[in-house]
């Protein structure tokens, strides 16, 4: 009942002003120190805000910080875009600033909606080649979010699109060279749909498809190439207590379609689809238990992650396998020549990959405390170091040291949700 009320309220405030809501958590936190020019801009913006106002940081954004720099009018110069809220007031506000005559000046002020600024991105949804401001607003309820697209027209921001959403992806699924928006609206146990929209003088619907209304949520949503000649949307979904499956949406023959049966992508735990092999095509995640663990409790199984390419029909072809250690924070891609003939043996701070045919050791990865490591160690090859630990591989696996990666390094590199 509360979710329905929140959804109805958000639908109202997306098109009105002066509607009430609470503070966004963390909205009044001090921003980190920025380079001199950006710090000067931030101070100028803060001094211009109404009394009691503070800049709002989006929960998810292309650029870090409370304001973004983007060229909205295509003149080669960047405008500053930011949102703020006045303490004890309820309306989110957005502003656009531009450098003019040697100083930053306000160009326009526009009203937002929702309790929180859930997301902020920029893309050419309305007019090809001209960036729009794409803001996701939230009431705090998971099923009650609103997507608004603002376009720069005649010196002011104009709201061109407003839609309810749970998740969305901006891409070009129909391949016409113009961006489209896939909007997921999921209300567990009630309804779940994906709809593809494109703006052409006005917003028009290109297609829609029903999704599984019984999944918990979509924890990983990607748009990009899903085969050599097809773009799509990949949805990794949480199912039950800890399991997951994956949906693949493509636009074909004038319709938005589900390209895979989610039952064929079922996983015991959550896996994230990604471009795992770096070829620009998103692979679908999977996992399996290695030989010898058939009767083990799920929590004790050293699961092997898989990444599979869509074959353009209803099938998948595995192209990469990966061992994942959440406990010690690393991954190790399984060498192709080991496929189908290895298992995993774990012990404290060590994992051994063993040949199932003859029991011989293929490789061992061990994590050493820094205090116990010496650089004159001839038995092990260093893979990586942290402040407290040394990651090393034995002589058998030294040739595969490039297959190792710290999770912290992967997170630091970030990555786009659209794979070109």
C-alpha positions in Angstrom: 0.0 0.0 0.0 2.8 2.4 0.9 4.6 1.7 -2.4 1.5 2.4 -4.4 1.0 5.7 -2.5 4.6 6.7 -3.1 4.3 5.8 -6.8 1.1 7.9 -7.2 2.7 10.8 -5.4 5.8 10.7 -7.6 3.7 10.7 -10.7 2.0 13.8 -9.5 5.2 15.8 -8.5 7.0 15.0 -11.7 4.6 17.4 -13.3 4.1 19.9 -10.5 6.0 22.3 -8.2 6.0 23.0 -4.5 5.4 19.3 -3.4 6.8 18.1 -0.1 9.5 15.6 0.8 12.3 15.0 3.3 16.0 15.6 3.3 18.3 13.3 1.2 20.7 11.5 3.5 24.2 13.0 3.3 23.0 16.0 1.4 24.8 18.5 3.7 28.1 16.8 3.7 31.3 18.8 2.8 32.6 18.1 -0.6 36.2 16.8 -1.0 38.9 19.2 -2.1 38.9 19.8 -5.8 41.5 21.3 -8.2 41.8 25.1 -8.1 39.5 26.0 -11.0 36.8 23.5 -9.9 37.1 24.6 -6.3 36.6 28.2 -7.4 33.4 27.2 -9.3 32.1 25.2 -6.3 32.6 28.2 -4.0 30.9 30.5 -6.4 27.9 28.1 -6.7 27.7 27.7 -2.9 27.7 31.4 -2.3 24.9 31.9 -4.8 22.5 29.3 -3.1 19.5 30.5 -1.1 20.0 30.6 2.6 20.0 27.1 4.2 20.5 25.4 0.8 23.1 22.7 0.1 24.3 21.0 -3.0 22.8 17.5 -3.6 25.0 14.6 -4.8 23.3 12.0 -7.1 23.5 8.4 -5.8 24.7 7.3 -9.2 26.3 9.7 -11.7 28.8 9.9 -14.6 30.8 12.6 -12.8 31.8 12.6 -9.1 30.9 15.5 -6.9 27.8 17.6 -6.6 28.0 19.3 -9.9 28.8 18.2 -13.5 30.5 19.9 -16.4 28.9 19.1 -19.8 28.4 20.9 -23.1 24.6 21.1 -23.4 24.3 23.5 -26.4 27.0 22.1 -28.6 29.1 25.3 -28.7 32.2 23.6 -27.4 32.1 25.2 -24.0 31.0 23.3 -20.9 28.0 24.3 -18.7 27.8 23.4 -15.0 24.8 21.4 -13.9 23.9 20.9 -10.3 21.0 20.3 -7.9 20.3 21.6 -4.4 17.8 21.5 -1.7 16.9 24.1 1.0 17.0 22.7 4.5 13.5 22.1 5.9 12.1 22.7 2.4 10.9 20.0 0.1 11.6 20.9 -3.5 14.7 19.8 -5.3 16.0 22.5 -7.7 18.4 22.4 -10.6 20.5 25.1 -12.1 22.6 25.6 -15.3 25.7 27.9 -15.2 28.1 29.0 -17.9 31.4 30.9 -18.0 30.8 34.3 -19.5 33.0 37.3 -19.6 35.5 35.6 -17.3 33.1 34.6 -14.6 30.5 31.8 -14.0 26.9 33.0 -14.4 23.5 31.4 -13.9 21.7 30.6 -17.2 18.6 28.9 -15.9 16.9 27.4 -12.8 14.5 24.5 -13.0 12.5 22.4 -10.6 13.1 18.8 -9.8 11.0 16.2 -8.0 11.2 13.4 -5.4 12.9 13.0 -2.1 16.3 12.2 -3.6 18.4 12.6 -6.7 18.8 8.9 -7.6 20.8 9.3 -10.8 22.2 11.9 -13.1 23.6 11.3 -16.6 23.9 13.1 -19.9 23.1 11.8 -23.4 21.5 12.9 -26.7 18.0 11.5 -26.2 15.9 14.4 -27.7 18.2 15.7 -30.4 21.1 13.8 -31.9 24.4 15.4 -31.0 23.0 17.6 -28.3 23.4 16.4 -24.7 20.3 16.3 -22.4 20.2 16.3 -18.6 18.7 12.9 -17.6 17.7 12.9 -13.9 16.3 10.0 -11.9 14.3 11.1 -8.9 13.3 8.9 -5.9 10.7 9.1 -3.2 12.7 6.6 -1.1 10.5 3.7 -2.0 12.2 1.2 -4.4 9.2 1.1 -6.8 8.6 4.8 -6.9 11.2 6.5 -9.1 10.7 9.0 -11.8 12.9 9.7 -14.9 13.0 13.2 -16.3 14.8 14.3 -19.5 15.6 18.0 -19.8 16.7 19.6 -23.0 18.3 23.0 -23.6 16.0 25.1 -25.9 16.1 28.8 -26.5 18.3 29.5 -23.5 16.3 27.5 -20.9 15.9 23.9 -19.7 12.7 22.3 -20.9 11.4 19.0 -19.5 10.7 16.8 -22.6 10.2 13.3 -21.0 8.9 12.1 -17.7 8.4 8.4 -17.0 8.2 6.1 -14.0 11.1 3.6 -13.8 12.9 1.1 -11.7 15.9 0.9 -14.0 16.7 2.3 -17.4 19.3 2.0 -20.2 20.1 4.5 -22.9 21.4 2.8 -26.0 20.5 2.3 -29.7 18.7 -1.1 -29.7 16.9 -0.5 -33.0 20.2 0.4 -34.8 18.9 3.6 -36.5 21.8 5.8 -35.2 19.6 7.6 -32.7 19.5 6.9 -28.9 16.6 5.1 -27.4 15.7 4.4 -23.8 14.7 1.0 -22.3 12.7 1.5 -19.2 12.2 -1.2 -16.6 9.3 -0.9 -14.2 9.3 -3.7 -11.7 6.9 -4.1 -8.8 7.6 -7.6 -7.4 4.6 -9.9 -7.4 2.4 -7.2 -9.1 3.8 -6.4 -12.5 7.1 -6.2 -14.4 7.6 -4.7 -17.8 10.4 -3.4 -20.1 9.4 -0.7 -22.6 11.6 0.8 -25.4 11.1 4.5 -26.1 12.5 6.9 -28.7 12.1 10.6 -28.9 11.1 11.9 -32.4 9.3 15.3 -32.0 7.6 13.5 -29.2 8.2 10.4 -27.1 7.0 7.3 -28.8 6.9 3.6 -27.8 8.8 1.2 -30.0 7.9 -2.0 -28.1 7.2 -3.5 -24.8 7.6 -7.0 -23.2 6.5 -8.5 -19.9 9.2 -9.7 -17.5 9.2 -12.1 -14.6 7.3 -10.4 -11.8 8.6 -12.8 -9.2 12.3 -11.8 -9.3 13.4 -9.7 -6.3 15.1 -7.0 -8.2 17.6 -6.3 -11.0 21.0 -5.7 -9.4 23.1 -5.4 -12.6 21.7 -3.6 -15.7 23.8 -3.2 -18.8 23.3 -1.9 -22.3 25.6 -2.5 -25.3 26.7 -5.0 -27.9 25.4 -8.5 -27.1 26.7 -10.0 -30.4 28.8 -8.9 -33.3 25.9 -7.2 -35.0 23.3 -6.7 -32.2 22.8 -4.4 -29.3 20.7 -5.3 -26.3 20.0 -4.9 -22.6 21.2 -7.4 -20.0 19.4 -7.8 -16.7 20.9 -9.8 -13.9 18.1 -10.5 -11.4 18.1 -11.6 -7.8 15.9 -14.7 -7.3 14.9 -16.2 -3.9 17.3 -16.0 -1.0 20.6 -15.9 -2.8 20.2 -17.1 -6.4 20.0 -15.2 -9.7 19.2 -15.4 -13.4 19.8 -13.2 -16.4 17.5 -11.7 -19.0 18.6 -10.5 -22.4 16.4 -8.0 -24.3 16.9 -7.2 -28.0 14.9 -5.4 -30.6 14.1 -7.5 -33.6 11.6 -7.3 -36.4 10.0 -4.2 -34.9 9.5 -5.8 -31.5 11.3 -5.8 -28.1 11.9 -9.4 -27.3 13.3 -11.6 -24.5 16.1 -13.5 -26.3 16.9 -16.0 -23.5 14.8 -18.2 -21.2 15.9 -17.1 -17.7 15.7 -20.7 -16.5 18.7 -21.5 -18.7 20.7 -18.7 -17.0 20.0 -19.7 -13.4 22.9 -19.3 -10.9 23.2 -20.5 -7.3 24.5 -17.1 -6.3 24.6 -13.6 -7.8 26.8 -13.3 -10.8 27.4 -10.1 -12.9 27.3 -10.2 -16.6 30.1 -8.1 -18.3 32.5 -7.8 -21.2 34.7 -10.4 -19.4 37.1 -11.0 -22.4 37.5 -7.4 -23.4 36.2 -7.8 -27.0 33.4 -5.2 -26.7 30.6 -7.7 -26.4 28.7 -8.4 -23.1 28.9 -11.9 -21.9 26.1 -13.6 -19.8 27.2 -14.7 -16.4 26.9 -18.2 -15.0 28.5 -20.5 -12.5 29.1 -24.2 -11.7 30.6 -26.3 -9.0 33.9 -28.0 -9.8 34.2 -31.8 -9.7 34.2 -33.4 -6.3 31.8 -30.9 -4.7 28.5 -32.6 -5.8 27.5 -33.4 -2.2 28.9 -30.3 -0.5 26.8 -27.6 1.1 26.5 -24.7 -1.3 28.3 -22.3 1.1 31.4 -24.6 1.0 31.6 -24.9 -2.8 34.4 -22.9 -4.6 32.1 -21.8 -7.4 33.6 -21.2 -10.9 32.1 -18.3 -12.7 31.4 -18.6 -16.4 30.9 -15.9 -19.1 29.0 -16.9 -22.2 28.3 -15.2 -25.6 24.8 -15.2 -27.0 24.6 -17.1 -30.3 21.9 -14.9 -31.8 19.2 -17.5 -31.2 18.3 -19.1 -27.9 21.7 -20.4 -26.9 24.9 -19.4 -25.2 28.6 -20.4 -25.7 31.0 -20.2 -22.8 34.2 -18.2 -23.7 35.7 -17.7 -20.2 35.8 -19.3 -16.8 36.9 -17.5 -13.6 37.7 -18.4 -10.0 36.4 -15.7 -7.6 37.7 -15.2 -4.1 35.6 -12.8 -2.2 37.4 -13.6 1.1 40.8 -12.5 -0.2 39.6 -10.1 -2.9 40.8 -11.4 -6.2 39.9 -13.3 -9.4 41.8 -15.7 -11.5 40.8 -16.5 -15.1 41.0 -20.2 -15.8 43.5 -20.9 -18.6 41.6 -22.3 -21.6 43.6 -25.5 -21.7 42.4 -26.4 -18.2 38.7 -26.3 -19.2 36.9 -29.5 -18.3 39.9 -31.1 -16.6 40.5 -29.3 -13.3 39.1 -29.0 -9.8 39.8 -26.7 -6.9 41.2 -27.4 -3.4 41.0 -24.7 -0.8 42.8 -24.3 2.5 43.5 -21.3 4.6 44.9 -18.5 2.5 45.6 -20.9 -0.4 43.7 -22.3 -3.4 45.1 -25.1 -5.5 44.0 -26.0 -9.1 44.4 -29.7 -9.6 44.2 -31.9 -12.7 41.3 -34.3 -12.4 42.9 -36.9 -14.7 46.1 -37.5 -12.7 45.8 -35.4 -9.6 48.8 -33.2 -10.5 49.0 -29.6 -9.3 48.3 -27.1 -12.1 48.8 -24.0 -10.0 48.6 -22.7 -6.5 47.7 -19.1 -5.4 48.6 -18.2 -1.8 48.1 -15.0 0.2 51.0 -14.2 2.6 51.0 -11.7 5.4 53.5 -8.9 4.6 55.4 -9.7 7.8 56.0 -13.3 6.6 57.1 -12.5 3.1 60.7 -12.1 1.9 61.6 -10.9 -1.6 64.3 -13.5 -2.0 61.6 -16.2 -2.0 62.4 -18.4 -5.1 59.4 -20.7 -4.8 56.7 -18.1 -5.5 56.1 -15.4 -8.1 54.5 -12.2 -6.8 51.1 -11.4 -8.4 50.2 -8.3 -6.4 50.8 -6.5 -3.1 48.6 -4.6 -0.7 49.5 -2.8 2.5 49.0 -6.0 4.5 49.4 -8.9 2.1 51.4 -10.4 -0.8 49.6 -12.5 -3.4 51.8 -15.1 -5.1 51.6 -18.0 -7.5 53.8 -21.1 -7.5 56.2 -22.1 -10.3 53.6 -24.3 -12.0 51.3 -21.3 -12.5 53.9 -18.5 -13.0 53.1 -18.4 -16.8 49.5 -17.4 -15.8 50.3 -14.5 -13.6 48.5 -12.1 -16.0 45.2 -14.1 -15.4 45.1 -12.7 -11.8 43.4 -9.5 -10.8 42.6 -7.8 -7.5 39.0 -6.8 -7.0 40.1 -3.4 -5.7 41.9 -2.8 -9.0 38.8 -3.7 -11.0 36.6 -1.4 -8.9 39.1 1.5 -9.2 39.1 1.1 -13.0 35.3 1.5 -12.9 33.9 1.0 -16.4 30.9 2.0 -18.4 27.5 0.3 -18.5 27.5 0.7 -22.2 30.1 -1.3 -24.1 31.1 0.2 -27.4 
